[in-house]
Amino acid sequence: MDETESSSSDIAGHSIHMALREGHILKSVLDCTQVAFAELIFKVTNTGFYMSADNRTAEKKETLLCNLTLPRRNFEAWAIPPEVDQDDEAEILIPVDAGNLRSLTNGILKKDMLIIWVDPDDVGTLKLEVQNVDKKRSCSGKVKLIDISKLSEHVKKPVLPFEYDMNRPNATVSAKEFQKACKAGTQLKAETIRVIGYETCVMFEVGNMEVTRTFPFGVPKKDQKKVYEGEFDVKRNIAAVAKCCTMTTDVRIYCSGRNPMLIAMNAGESGTFDIYLVPNHK
């Protein structure tokens, strides 16, 4: 199968139906990515549901790439076309407008279930339904799909030109502490946050003309060499990432050399979410 052929046209003749117990995950991710990404790509395979966004051709490149991974086993319901279910190489790509999608997820609450489906009789749309059985509440809507032929290949198939040792983050910090550091930038009306990375710790520095605050993450070791340094836009990057912290208990930070800073976290109990940030260039 030629992977580049997977597109929204694959959906037209088939029915897709999946139910995610932790529906708030998609809301948190969209709250985080809304500033940086105009288009999102959903991918369905026989192993799970994935979301990616890549803006390397955009004018503002600070938020480079994001990936949401939700394994199939964590869905309450799962029904996909048999030709995809039985083929490890097959996939369906579903391109959507991020802004339109966020308007449908904005009201999702912590205990809401999110149902995602494609109706073969309603070509070119993705449907979402939010349910809360306990409160007997349900609402639904749909978003038109983007013509995937108009998207760049790297948007359809994001490829990371850099590597990380995922078993060795520079620092692991509680989501609450990470969120506190991110919010400090907004509270102090700072434009940027300075990040200094060492092998086993990361320092966030933020301030204005009157005061500077430092947030140490990880375990500092004596005589450690600095492996990373960069400044990140508060509004476009750091404050946006803080919005994801509601869906996780801790955040893992990876930074070294000229690689983007990787912020990795669990997406509730349903999967993982990674976002790659590039420091401001002077």
C-alpha positions in Angstrom: 0.0 0.0 0.0 1.3 3.5 -0.9 1.0 5.4 2.3 0.6 8.7 0.5 -2.7 7.5 -0.9 -4.4 7.5 2.5 -6.7 10.5 2.6 -10.1 11.7 3.5 -11.4 10.0 0.4 -10.7 6.7 2.1 -13.3 7.6 4.6 -16.1 8.2 2.2 -17.2 4.7 1.8 -16.6 3.4 5.3 -17.9 3.8 8.8 -15.5 4.7 11.7 -16.7 4.8 15.3 -14.7 5.1 18.5 -15.4 6.2 22.0 -12.8 7.7 24.3 -13.7 7.7 28.0 -11.4 10.6 28.8 -12.8 13.0 26.3 -11.3 16.0 28.0 -7.9 14.9 26.6 -8.7 16.2 23.1 -9.9 19.5 24.6 -6.7 20.0 26.5 -4.5 19.2 23.5 -6.5 21.6 21.3 -6.3 24.3 24.0 -2.5 23.9 23.9 -2.1 23.8 20.1 -4.6 26.4 19.0 -2.1 29.3 18.8 0.5 27.4 16.7 -1.4 25.1 14.4 -4.0 25.8 11.8 -4.4 22.2 10.5 -4.3 18.9 12.4 -4.0 15.4 11.0 -5.8 12.5 12.7 -4.6 9.0 11.8 -6.4 5.8 12.3 -4.6 2.4 12.2 -5.3 -1.0 13.6 -3.2 0.0 16.7 -4.8 3.3 17.6 -5.8 6.8 17.0 -3.1 9.5 16.5 -3.0 13.2 16.0 -0.1 15.3 14.6 0.6 18.8 13.5 3.6 20.3 11.8 4.2 23.9 10.9 7.8 24.0 9.7 6.7 26.0 6.7 4.8 28.6 8.7 6.1 32.1 9.4 6.1 31.4 13.2 8.1 28.2 13.8 8.6 28.2 17.5 6.1 25.5 18.1 7.4 23.0 15.6 5.5 19.7 16.0 3.1 17.9 18.2 2.0 14.2 18.5 -0.9 12.7 20.4 -0.9 8.9 20.7 -4.0 7.0 21.9 -3.6 3.2 21.7 -6.7 1.2 20.6 -6.9 -0.7 23.9 -7.8 2.5 25.8 -11.0 3.1 23.8 -14.4 2.1 25.2 -15.6 1.3 21.6 -13.6 0.8 18.4 -14.9 0.0 14.9 -12.9 0.7 11.8 -13.0 -0.6 8.2 -11.9 -4.3 8.0 -9.2 -3.6 5.4 -7.5 -1.3 7.9 -8.1 -3.5 10.9 -6.5 -6.5 9.1 -3.5 -4.7 7.6 -0.7 -3.5 9.8 0.5 -1.1 7.1 -2.9 0.5 6.4 -4.0 3.8 7.7 -6.6 6.5 7.2 -5.7 10.2 7.4 -8.3 12.6 8.5 -7.2 16.3 8.0 -9.2 18.9 10.0 -9.2 22.6 10.6 -8.0 23.1 14.2 -10.1 26.1 14.9 -13.3 24.5 13.8 -12.5 21.4 15.7 -11.8 23.3 18.9 -15.2 25.0 18.8 -16.8 21.5 19.1 -14.6 20.4 22.0 -14.6 23.6 24.0 -17.4 22.4 26.3 -16.0 19.0 27.2 -15.8 18.4 30.9 -13.5 16.1 33.0 -15.9 13.1 33.1 -17.3 13.4 29.6 -16.9 10.7 27.0 -16.0 11.7 23.4 -17.4 9.7 20.5 -15.6 10.2 17.2 -17.2 8.8 14.0 -17.4 9.1 10.3 -20.8 8.4 8.6 -20.4 7.0 5.0 -23.6 8.8 4.1 -22.1 12.2 5.1 -19.0 12.5 2.9 -16.3 14.9 3.9 -17.1 15.5 7.6 -15.9 14.2 11.0 -18.5 14.0 13.7 -18.0 14.4 17.4 -20.5 13.6 20.2 -19.9 14.4 23.9 -21.8 12.3 26.4 -22.1 12.3 30.2 -24.3 9.4 31.2 -24.4 10.4 34.9 -25.7 13.9 34.1 -27.8 12.6 31.1 -26.2 15.2 28.9 -25.3 14.8 25.2 -24.4 17.2 22.4 -22.9 16.7 19.0 -21.5 18.5 16.0 -19.4 18.0 12.9 -16.5 19.6 11.2 -15.7 19.6 7.5 -12.5 17.8 6.4 -9.7 19.6 4.6 -8.7 18.6 1.1 -5.6 16.6 2.0 -4.1 17.1 -1.5 -3.5 20.7 -0.7 -1.3 19.9 2.4 2.4 19.5 2.3 3.9 16.0 2.5 5.6 16.8 5.8 2.3 17.8 7.3 0.7 14.6 6.2 3.7 12.5 7.3 5.6 14.3 10.0 9.2 13.1 10.3 11.5 14.0 13.2 14.9 15.1 12.0 16.3 14.8 15.5 16.6 12.1 18.2 16.1 11.9 21.9 16.9 9.2 24.5 13.3 8.9 25.8 14.6 6.9 28.8 16.7 9.8 30.0 14.8 13.1 30.4 16.8 16.1 31.6 14.1 16.6 34.2 10.8 15.2 35.4 8.6 17.6 37.3 5.1 17.5 38.7 2.5 19.0 36.4 1.5 21.5 39.0 5.1 22.8 39.4 5.6 23.0 35.7 2.3 24.9 35.3 3.3 27.3 38.0 6.6 28.1 36.2 4.7 28.6 32.9 2.1 30.9 34.5 4.8 33.0 36.1 5.6 34.4 32.6 2.1 35.6 32.2 1.9 37.0 35.8 5.1 38.9 35.4 4.1 40.1 31.9 7.3 38.7 30.5 7.7 38.1 26.8 10.0 35.2 27.1 11.2 32.4 29.4 14.8 31.5 29.5 15.5 27.7 29.7 18.9 26.3 30.7 19.4 22.6 30.5 21.9 20.3 32.3 22.1 16.5 32.1 19.9 15.9 35.1 18.1 19.2 35.7 16.5 22.2 33.8 16.2 25.8 35.0 13.4 28.1 33.9 14.1 31.8 34.4 11.4 34.4 33.9 11.2 38.1 34.8 10.8 41.7 34.0 12.7 44.9 34.7 11.9 44.6 38.4 12.0 40.9 39.4 13.3 37.6 38.1 12.1 34.2 39.3 13.9 30.9 38.8 12.3 27.5 38.8 14.7 24.5 39.1 13.4 21.1 37.9 15.2 17.8 38.3 18.2 16.9 40.4 21.3 19.2 40.1 24.7 17.6 40.2 28.0 19.2 41.1 30.1 20.5 38.2 27.4 19.6 35.5 28.0 21.1 32.1 25.3 23.2 30.4 23.9 21.2 27.5 21.1 23.6 26.4 20.0 27.2 26.5 17.2 29.1 24.8 14.5 31.6 25.1 10.9 30.8 24.4 7.9 33.0 23.7 5.6 33.0 26.7 2.3 33.5 24.9 2.9 31.3 21.9 4.8 28.5 23.6 5.0 28.3 27.3 1.6 29.5 28.4 0.0 27.3 25.7 1.8 24.2 26.9 0.7 24.9 30.5 -2.9 24.3 29.4 -2.1 20.6 28.9 -1.0 20.1 32.4 -4.6 19.4 33.6 -4.4 16.0 31.9 -1.2 14.7 33.5 0.5 14.3 36.8 4.1 14.9 35.6 6.0 16.4 32.7 9.2 15.2 31.2 11.6 17.7 29.7 14.2 16.8 27.1 16.7 19.4 25.9 20.3 19.2 24.4 22.4 20.6 21.7 20.5 22.2 18.8 17.4 19.9 19.1 14.0 21.5 19.9 13.0 21.2 23.5 10.6 18.3 23.9 7.9 18.5 26.5 6.4 15.0 27.0 3.5 13.9 29.2 0.8 11.3 29.6 -2.6 12.0 28.1 -4.6 11.0 31.2 -4.6 7.2 31.3 -5.4 6.9 27.6 -2.0 7.7 25.9 0.8 10.2 25.5 1.3 13.8 24.2 4.6 15.3 22.9 5.2 18.9 21.8 8.4 20.2 20.4 9.5 23.8 20.9 12.2 25.8 19.1 13.8 28.7 20.9 13.5 32.2 19.6 16.2 33.1 17.0 17.8 36.5 17.4 
